[in-house]
């Protein structure tokens, strides 16, 4: 295994042995550790001293189910703190197969406006990866759906692609890092935190992987790994949420639209209400029935990445049966739908397509458009107006650049007081006033407002790992702390976070996850170590943020949530500051 460094200043690379301190790390644990060790906390996120770190998970590249995840780490241009954003793609498996423990991108080209690509393949004669650089300027300023086929034509069908769209070229705060899906679409994203602009600042347009001939991932104890893998598969295939033709496979993540709407926790029209009258028109059930009507058959969802057995990714088609977008996730559906007062799936799917094409994070884009609607730039419910604003971002117009900066900066420029963001990052699709635990996660996470950092929706809304009242603040600091620690571990394994539904309810599933890791690494972890290892990762991230100037005063929800009651429950966010401070104070 190697740490591979790409220096964009002189387009050179080095292969280094993995330091002992990183031997048992992967995914988020590794990306955050390298960022914490090597990136000056006070550096400019778009300057020469920031680094982009790509780390496959511990079991990524193995036959472990639903484990083809890549963690990308850097100092975030959006939050000013540490960031890990992950995605599912064949790119993750290919990096692991090439025996690359982490890929570190550093430096900046001397030429302004010049973009390059890196092609990484296996050198069989030398028994190690090799990197060739190519001029990628011809791929800039263009729709990624037009560019990806050109890259495949140039390097062959076996490759995987990572990179940035025009949003990254413009250095937007809402620029994601794009990866290919299994159909070679540019539709899988490490979307949050503006990490696409970190690649853009380094003049790196694409990282192309070809793992042909590579040795694959070494598994120290194959029998133990296989034992854990079987337990994990059994858990995923029997849990109601993750099993075949279960909630996620049938209705996708957008199954949550109706559920959160019923709970009064679906943020509507820039977080002014918890219920959207048009929810049923855009929900996962509506997507399933709409596709059935337009294709003339029931269509279940597909995998976003190799080896996924949950298979929650959908596809939306127009009235002629032509594909519009894949995938319309819950977060995207909400952000570009209910949050903007839009109840038209055709318009929402078109906006998802445009975000993918331009390299924009759908959550940040929808949250920012909601703030722009609040400011009167276009009215709530104006689907065409919202589409036009995304085009503005794609073109880099003055308004587009304001919106591309992200929810917090755009709200400040537009003079809006209802700005749903923490540490500058827009809130996802759960209302903190109606679901108090997720509000604590938004406020305190090292990542800024991020539902995936500690998904207390599981017990508060879905009844996974026990049922808790979403409206009470009691005990929620401890709940969020526990979920944040467990999540940091899962993000390090390389498994999709959705395995949490099964492993939290089925003890053998949790055992299986740990046994898989032990099988790959040769460690002797127990399930008791999950929270401990996760807590150490959080402490490392927290220390970076504190050194970057973030304090406990940054661990707060926006003021309007404390003083504006949210319909229909008419609740405010009443979690005491002391409870928020205890999340990391008691790690």
Secondary structure, 3 states (H helix, E strand, C coil): CEEEEEECCCCEEEEEECCHHHCCCCHHHHHHHHHHHHCCCCCCCCCCCCCEEEEECCCCCCCCCCCCEEEEEEECCCCCCEEEEEEECHHHHHHHHCCEEEEEEECCCCCCCCCEEEEEEEECCCCEEEEEEEECHHHCCCCHHHHHHHHHHHHCCCCEEEECCHHHHCCCCCECEEECCCCCCCCEEECHHHHHHHHHHCCEEEEEEECCCCCCCCCCCHHHHHHHHHHHHHHHHHCCCCCCCCHHHHHCHHHHHHHHHHCCCCCECCCCECCCCCHHHHCHHHHHHHHHHHHCCCCCCECCCCCCCCCCECCEECCCCCEEECCCCHHHHHHCCHHHCCCCHHHHHHHHHHHHHHCECHHHHHHHHHHHHHCCCCCCCCHHHHHHHHHHHHHCCHHHHHHHCCHHHHHHHHCCCCCCEECCEECCCCCCCCCHHHHHHHHHCCCCCCHHHCCCHHHHCCCCCCCCCCCCCCCHHHHHHHHHHHHHHHHHHCCCCCHHHHHHHCHHHHHHHHHHHHHHHCCCCCCCHHHHHHHHHHHHHHHHHHHCCCCHHHCCCCCHHHHCCEECCCECCCCCHHHHHHHHHCC
